[in-house]
Amino acid sequence: MENMSEPTSTMISATDAMNLPSEQALRLICKAIMDIFSVSGQEQALADVVEMYLREVPHLQVRRHGDTVVASTSLGRSKRVILAGHIDTVPVIGNFPPAWLEPGDKRIREDVAQAHAGERVLWGRGATDMKASDAVMLYLAAVLEKPRYDVTYVFYDHEEVAAEFNGLRKVIEVHPDWIAGDFAIIGEPTDCGIEGGCNGTIRFDVITHGVAAHSARAWMGHNAIHDAATILDRLSAYEPQDVEVDGLVYREGVNATMISGGKGTNVIPDECRVHVNYRFAPDKTIEEAKALMMGDAGAQLGNGECKATGGMFEGFGIEMKDESPSARPGMDAELAQSLANLVQERTGRAPQAKLGWTDVARFAQLGIPAVNLGAGSPLLAHKHDEQVAESELDLLFGILKDWLS
C-alpha cells in the first residue's frame, strides 16, 4: 500500500471523548489509532496524534522525546502509577486497514466468537498488541481528573524491534525523572488478567567456519554448513524447562530462528551462522543465561565473534546480537496485590507468568514493581488474524478506572 504512514481517519478529540459515554469513546479512539499505520520505525504519525490529543487535557503535563509521548498528573499524591503502552506494531500481513466485524463475520476466530458471543470484533494489525490497551489508557488520561494516585501515561515507539531502538529505554536514559514512580502497568495483551514479570531474552549467532572451494572439487575445501548439523542436533535435543519463580511458573526455550551461509551455488561455503534465541526465566541474570549457552566466553554486544568456552554451544563461534533482562514477578508489592485482587474479582483469574519479554524488565531495573495487564489475547499477538472483542475495552477500562479512582 502507498502512504501507509498517513492517518486514514480522524482522531476523536480529548474534549469530545470526555463528553461521550465510555463505550462509544473507547471504540472511536481504538479504531482511530488502529487506522494509523505504525509499524516499528514509522510511528511518527501516530505519535503526533497522541501528543495532540493529550495536550487538550488540562490536568496533564505533556512531554515528548522522539516518538515517545509522556503525560503526567501533578496532584501531590503520595504514590505515582505508570501506565505504559507501545504504539508500534509488527509488520502488516494483509491485515491493514482494520475493520469492525459484525457477529457472524467469517473473519472472527471461532475461539473469539465463543468467548464473546454476539459481540463486534475489531480486526487488524495492532488490535491486541497493543492498540486496544493504548485506547483505554488514552481515554483514562482524558477522563480521570482526580485519581487516588498520581498517574504517568507513556506511549512509546520501537518496542517490537531490537532493544537499542526502544523509545522507553531512550526516555529512561535521557529523562529518568519522567518515568519515576512506585508501580507500573504495561498494557501488553493478557485477556485482562495479570501476568507477572517476564522471561529474559538473548539472541546470538552460533558460527561455523570452513574453507571455500569449487563444489566440483569439494575435497579442496571444508563445508561450514555441514558443520552446522551439530548445532542443530544440540537444539533439537533441548527440552523446554519450566522454572518456578515467586510462585509463578515460567517456561524457557532455546530455538534457532534463522540460518544463513554460502556465497554461491557452486561454492563450498566458508561460513554458516545459526541465529539462536534463548528465553530464560527470571531466576537468571543475562550473564547467567550466557553462561548456560556459551560459558564464560565474554561475548558482548558489538564485540564481534568470540569462542564459546562452555555451555550448550561450547567450541563454536558466538556473536551477540541482542539482549534484554528478565523481571521477577513483583507481586509482593502492595499496589500489585491490590490490583491483583480487583482483577481476580472481575475476571476470576489469578496472576500468571508472562512468558514473553516485555518492558516490565526495564521498570524492574529501576526498582519499580511492574505487571502486564491489557486487553486481548496474548495468543493473537503478531498473527495475521489479530483481533479483539469490543467488551475487552470496557473490561480493562473498568478495572483500571475503579482501581485508580
C-alpha positions as CSV (number, residue, x, y, z in Angstrom):
1,M,0.0,0.0,0.0
2,E,1.1,3.6,-0.6
3,N,1.2,6.3,2.0
4,M,0.5,3.8,4.8
5,S,2.1,6.2,7.3
6,E,-0.6,8.8,6.7
7,P,-3.6,8.8,9.1
8,T,-6.7,7.3,7.3
9,S,-9.2,8.5,9.9
10,T,-9.7,11.5,12.2
11,M,-8.8,11.0,15.9
12,I,-11.5,11.9,18.3
13,S,-10.5,14.9,20.4
14,A,-10.0,14.5,24.2
15,T,-12.8,17.1,24.8
16,D,-15.2,15.0,22.7
17,A,-14.1,11.8,24.4
18,M,-14.9,13.3,27.8
19,N,-18.4,14.2,26.7
20,L,-19.3,10.7,25.3
21,P,-20.3,7.5,27.0
22,S,-17.3,5.4,27.8
23,E,-18.3,2.6,25.4
24,Q,-18.6,4.9,22.5
25,A,-15.5,6.9,23.2
26,L,-13.3,3.7,23.7
27,R,-14.4,2.3,20.3
28,L,-13.8,5.5,18.5
29,I,-10.4,6.0,19.9
30,C,-9.3,2.4,19.3
31,K,-10.4,2.4,15.7
32,A,-8.8,5.8,15.1
33,I,-5.4,4.8,16.3
34,M,-5.6,1.4,14.5
35,D,-6.3,3.3,11.3
36,I,-2.9,4.9,11.6
37,F,-0.1,2.7,10.2
38,S,2.6,2.5,12.8
39,V,4.9,-0.4,12.1
40,S,8.2,0.0,14.0
41,G,10.2,2.8,12.5
42,Q,7.0,4.5,11.2
43,E,5.4,5.7,14.4
44,Q,5.6,9.5,13.9
45,A,2.1,10.0,12.5
46,L,0.6,8.1,15.5
47,A,2.9,9.9,18.0
48,D,1.8,13.2,16.6
49,V,-1.9,12.3,17.0
50,V,-1.4,11.0,20.5
51,E,0.5,14.2,21.5
52,M,-2.2,16.4,20.1
53,Y,-4.9,14.5,21.9
54,L,-3.1,14.6,25.3
55,R,-2.3,18.3,25.0
56,E,-6.0,19.1,25.0
57,V,-6.3,17.6,28.6
58,P,-5.9,20.4,31.1
59,H,-4.9,18.3,34.1
60,L,-1.9,16.7,32.3
61,Q,1.7,17.9,31.7
62,V,2.7,16.6,28.3
63,R,6.3,16.0,27.1
64,R,7.8,14.3,24.1
65,H,11.2,12.7,23.3
66,G,11.4,11.4,19.7
67,D,8.2,9.5,19.1
68,T,7.6,8.7,22.8
69,V,4.9,10.9,24.5
70,V,4.7,11.1,28.3
71,A,1.8,12.8,30.1
72,S,1.6,13.2,33.9
73,T,-0.7,14.4,36.6
74,S,0.7,16.6,39.4
75,L,-1.8,16.2,42.2
76,G,0.7,15.8,45.1
77,R,-0.4,12.2,45.8
78,S,1.8,10.0,48.0
79,K,2.3,7.4,45.2
80,R,2.6,7.5,41.4
81,V,1.5,4.8,39.0
82,I,2.8,4.5,35.4
83,L,0.6,3.2,32.6
84,A,2.7,2.4,29.6
85,G,1.9,1.2,26.1
86,H,3.9,0.9,22.9
87,I,2.4,2.5,19.8
88,D,4.3,0.5,17.2
89,T,3.3,-2.8,15.6
90,V,5.0,-5.7,13.8
91,P,4.8,-5.7,10.0
92,V,1.4,-6.0,8.3
93,I,0.4,-9.4,6.9
94,G,-2.7,-8.5,4.9
95,N,-4.4,-7.1,8.0
96,F,-4.4,-3.4,7.4
97,P,-6.5,-1.3,7.3
98,P,-8.5,-2.5,10.3
99,A,-12.3,-3.2,10.3
100,W,-15.1,-3.7,12.8
101,L,-16.6,-7.2,12.2
102,E,-20.2,-7.8,13.0
103,P,-21.3,-11.0,14.7
104,G,-21.3,-13.9,12.2
105,D,-18.5,-12.5,10.1
106,K,-16.3,-15.3,8.9
107,R,-13.1,-13.4,9.8
108,I,-14.0,-13.7,13.5
109,R,-12.0,-16.5,15.0
110,E,-14.0,-19.4,16.4
111,D,-12.4,-19.1,19.9
112,V,-13.1,-15.3,20.0
113,A,-16.7,-15.9,18.8
114,Q,-17.3,-18.5,21.5
115,A,-15.8,-16.4,24.3
116,H,-17.7,-13.2,23.1
117,A,-20.9,-14.4,21.6
118,G,-22.9,-11.7,19.8
119,E,-20.2,-9.1,20.1
120,R,-18.5,-7.0,17.4
121,V,-14.8,-7.6,16.9
122,L,-12.1,-5.1,15.9
123,W,-9.8,-6.9,13.4
124,G,-6.4,-5.8,12.1
125,R,-2.8,-5.2,12.9
126,G,-2.3,-3.9,16.4
127,A,-5.7,-4.9,17.7
128,T,-4.3,-6.9,20.7
129,D,-0.7,-5.9,20.6
130,M,-1.4,-3.3,21.8
131,K,-3.6,-0.6,20.5
132,A,-6.7,-1.8,22.4
133,S,-4.8,-1.1,25.7
134,D,-3.4,2.2,24.3
135,A,-7.0,3.3,23.6
136,V,-8.1,2.5,27.2
137,M,-5.1,4.5,28.5
138,L,-5.8,7.5,26.2
139,Y,-9.4,7.6,27.4
140,L,-8.4,7.3,31.0
141,A,-5.9,10.1,30.6
142,A,-8.8,12.4,29.5
143,V,-11.5,11.4,32.0
144,L,-9.6,10.6,35.1
145,E,-9.1,14.0,36.6
146,K,-8.5,13.2,40.3
147,P,-7.2,9.7,40.6
148,R,-6.2,8.3,44.1
149,Y,-2.5,8.2,42.8
150,D,-0.7,10.5,40.5
151,V,-0.5,8.9,37.1
152,T,2.1,9.0,34.3
153,Y,0.9,7.8,30.9
154,V,3.7,6.7,28.5
155,F,3.1,6.0,24.8
156,Y,6.4,4.8,23.3
157,D,7.9,3.7,20.0
158,H,10.1,0.9,18.7
159,E,9.1,-1.9,21.2
160,E,8.8,-4.6,18.6
161,V,12.4,-4.3,17.4
162,A,15.9,-4.5,18.9
163,A,16.3,-3.1,22.4
164,E,18.7,-0.4,21.2
165,F,15.8,1.4,19.4
166,N,13.3,1.1,22.2
167,G,11.7,4.5,22.9
168,L,11.1,3.8,26.6
169,R,14.7,2.9,27.1
170,K,15.8,6.2,25.5
171,V,13.5,8.2,27.7
172,I,14.8,6.4,30.8
173,E,18.3,7.3,29.8
174,V,17.7,10.9,28.9
175,H,14.8,11.9,31.2
176,P,14.7,9.4,34.0
177,D,12.5,11.8,36.1
178,W,9.7,11.5,33.5
179,I,9.4,7.8,34.4
180,A,9.8,8.0,38.2
181,G,7.0,6.1,40.0
182,D,6.1,3.5,42.6
183,F,4.4,0.9,40.4
184,A,3.9,0.3,36.6
185,I,1.4,-1.4,34.4
186,I,2.4,-2.4,30.8
187,G,-0.7,-2.8,28.6
188,E,0.5,-6.0,26.8
189,P,-2.4,-8.3,25.9
190,T,-3.3,-10.6,28.8
191,D,-7.0,-11.1,28.3
192,C,-7.4,-8.5,31.1
193,G,-5.6,-10.8,33.6
194,I,-2.4,-10.0,35.4
195,E,0.8,-11.6,34.0
196,G,3.7,-11.0,36.4
197,G,7.4,-10.5,35.5
198,C,8.7,-11.7,32.2
199,N,11.3,-14.0,30.7
200,G,14.6,-12.5,29.6
201,T,16.0,-12.9,26.1
202,I,19.3,-13.2,24.4
203,R,19.9,-13.5,20.7
204,F,23.2,-14.6,19.2
205,D,24.7,-16.2,16.1
206,V,26.4,-19.6,16.5
207,I,29.1,-19.7,13.8
208,T,31.0,-22.4,12.0
209,H,34.0,-21.8,9.7
210,G,35.1,-23.7,6.7
211,V,37.3,-23.3,3.6
212,A,35.9,-22.1,0.3
213,A,36.4,-24.3,-2.8
214,H,34.7,-25.1,-6.1
215,S,31.9,-27.5,-5.5
216,A,33.3,-29.7,-8.3
217,R,36.4,-30.2,-6.1
218,A,34.7,-30.1,-2.7
219,W,37.6,-32.1,-1.1
220,M,39.8,-29.0,-1.6
221,G,37.6,-27.1,0.9
222,H,35.6,-27.6,4.1
223,N,31.9,-27.2,4.3
224,A,30.8,-24.8,7.1
225,I,27.1,-25.5,6.5
226,H,27.6,-29.3,7.1
227,D,29.3,-28.4,10.4
228,A,26.1,-26.6,11.5
229,A,24.4,-30.0,11.8
230,T,26.0,-30.4,15.2
231,I,24.4,-27.1,16.3
232,L,21.0,-28.2,15.1
233,D,21.4,-31.5,16.8
234,R,22.0,-29.8,20.1
235,L,19.0,-27.5,19.6
236,S,16.8,-30.5,18.7
237,A,17.9,-32.3,21.8
238,Y,17.0,-29.4,24.1
239,E,13.8,-29.9,26.2
240,P,12.0,-26.8,27.3
241,Q,12.3,-26.1,31.0
242,D,9.6,-25.0,33.5
243,V,11.0,-22.8,36.2
244,E,9.0,-21.5,39.3
245,V,9.8,-18.0,40.5
246,D,7.9,-16.5,43.4
247,G,5.0,-18.8,42.9
248,L,4.7,-18.3,39.1
249,V,5.8,-20.8,36.5
250,Y,7.9,-19.6,33.5
251,R,8.8,-21.8,30.5
252,E,12.2,-21.4,29.0
253,G,13.1,-22.1,25.4
254,V,16.2,-22.3,23.1
255,N,15.4,-22.1,19.4
256,A,17.1,-21.4,16.0
257,T,15.2,-18.6,14.3
258,M,17.3,-18.1,11.2
259,I,20.2,-19.8,9.4
260,S,22.5,-18.4,6.7
261,G,25.6,-19.4,4.8
262,G,27.2,-19.7,1.4
263,K,28.2,-17.3,-1.3
264,G,27.3,-19.1,-4.5
265,T,25.5,-22.1,-5.8
266,N,28.8,-23.8,-6.9
267,V,31.0,-22.7,-3.9
268,I,31.7,-24.7,-0.8
269,P,30.6,-22.3,2.0
270,D,33.3,-21.0,4.3
271,E,30.9,-19.7,7.0
272,C,27.5,-20.6,8.4
273,R,25.5,-18.8,11.0
274,V,22.6,-20.2,13.1
275,H,20.7,-17.4,14.8
276,V,19.6,-18.6,18.3
277,N,17.1,-17.1,20.7
278,Y,17.2,-18.2,24.4
279,R,14.2,-17.2,26.5
280,F,15.2,-17.5,30.2
281,A,13.3,-17.4,33.4
282,P,13.6,-14.5,35.9
283,D,15.7,-16.6,38.3
284,K,18.6,-15.8,36.0
285,T,20.6,-12.7,35.0
286,I,21.8,-12.1,31.5
287,E,25.3,-13.2,32.4
288,E,23.9,-16.4,34.0
289,A,21.9,-17.1,30.8
290,K,25.0,-16.5,28.7
291,A,27.0,-19.0,30.8
292,L,24.5,-21.7,30.0
293,M,24.7,-21.1,26.3
294,M,28.4,-20.2,25.8
295,G,30.3,-20.5,29.1
296,D,32.5,-17.5,30.1
297,A,33.3,-16.6,26.5
298,G,33.0,-12.8,27.3
299,A,30.5,-12.3,24.5
300,Q,29.2,-8.8,24.5
301,L,27.1,-6.7,22.1
302,G,29.3,-5.0,19.5
303,N,32.4,-7.0,20.3
304,G,32.2,-9.3,17.3
305,E,32.9,-13.1,17.4
306,C,34.4,-15.0,20.3
307,K,34.6,-18.7,21.0
308,A,32.2,-20.4,23.4
309,T,34.3,-21.9,26.3
310,G,31.4,-24.0,27.7
311,G,27.6,-24.3,27.7
312,M,25.3,-25.6,25.1
313,F,27.4,-24.3,22.2
314,E,30.9,-25.0,23.5
315,G,33.6,-24.9,20.8
316,F,31.6,-22.8,18.3
317,G,32.0,-19.1,17.4
318,I,29.5,-16.8,19.1
319,E,28.4,-13.2,18.2
320,M,25.9,-11.4,20.4
321,K,23.0,-9.6,18.6
322,D,20.6,-8.5,21.3
323,E,19.9,-9.0,25.0
324,S,17.2,-7.9,27.5
325,P,17.0,-8.9,31.2
326,S,14.2,-10.9,32.8
327,A,12.0,-9.4,35.5
328,R,10.8,-11.1,38.7
329,P,7.0,-11.1,39.2
330,G,7.0,-8.3,41.8
331,M,3.6,-9.5,43.1
332,D,4.5,-8.9,46.7
333,A,4.3,-5.1,46.2
334,E,1.3,-3.5,47.9
335,L,0.0,-1.9,44.8
336,A,0.4,-5.1,42.8
337,Q,-1.6,-7.1,45.4
338,S,-4.5,-4.6,45.5
339,L,-4.7,-4.6,41.6
340,A,-4.4,-8.4,41.5
341,N,-7.3,-8.7,44.0
342,L,-9.5,-6.5,41.9
343,V,-8.6,-8.3,38.6
344,Q,-9.4,-11.7,40.2
345,E,-12.7,-10.3,41.5
346,R,-13.7,-9.1,38.0
347,T,-12.3,-11.9,35.9
348,G,-11.8,-14.9,38.2
349,R,-8.1,-15.1,37.1
350,A,-5.2,-15.3,39.4
351,P,-1.8,-13.8,38.3
352,Q,0.1,-15.9,35.8
353,A,3.7,-15.8,34.5
354,K,4.5,-13.6,31.4
355,L,6.3,-16.0,29.1
356,G,7.4,-13.4,26.5
357,W,9.7,-10.4,27.1
358,T,8.1,-7.1,27.9
359,D,9.2,-3.7,29.3
360,V,8.3,-4.7,32.8
361,A,12.0,-5.7,32.8
362,R,13.0,-2.0,32.3
363,F,11.0,-1.0,35.3
364,A,12.4,-3.8,37.4
365,Q,15.9,-2.5,36.7
366,L,14.7,0.9,38.0
367,G,13.4,-0.8,41.2
368,I,9.8,-0.2,40.2
369,P,7.5,-3.2,40.5
370,A,5.5,-3.8,37.3
371,V,2.9,-6.1,35.8
372,N,1.4,-6.8,32.4
373,L,-2.3,-6.1,32.1
374,G,-4.0,-5.5,28.8
375,A,-7.0,-6.2,26.5
376,G,-7.0,-9.0,24.0
377,S,-5.4,-12.5,23.9
378,P,-1.7,-12.7,24.0
379,L,-2.0,-15.8,21.7
380,L,-3.2,-13.5,18.9
381,A,-0.4,-11.0,19.1
382,H,1.5,-10.8,15.7
383,K,-0.9,-13.2,14.0
384,H,-2.5,-12.4,10.6
385,D,-6.0,-12.6,12.2
386,E,-5.2,-10.4,15.2
387,Q,-8.5,-9.2,16.7
388,V,-10.1,-8.0,19.9
389,A,-13.7,-8.2,21.1
390,E,-15.2,-4.8,22.0
391,S,-16.1,-5.8,25.6
392,E,-12.4,-6.2,26.3
393,L,-12.1,-2.4,26.1
394,D,-14.8,-2.0,28.6
395,L,-13.5,-4.6,31.0
396,L,-9.9,-3.2,31.0
397,F,-11.2,0.4,31.4
398,G,-13.5,-0.6,34.3
399,I,-10.6,-2.4,36.1
400,L,-8.2,0.5,35.8
401,K,-10.7,3.3,36.4
402,D,-12.0,1.7,39.6
403,W,-8.5,0.8,40.9
404,L,-7.2,4.3,40.2
405,S,-10.3,6.2,41.4
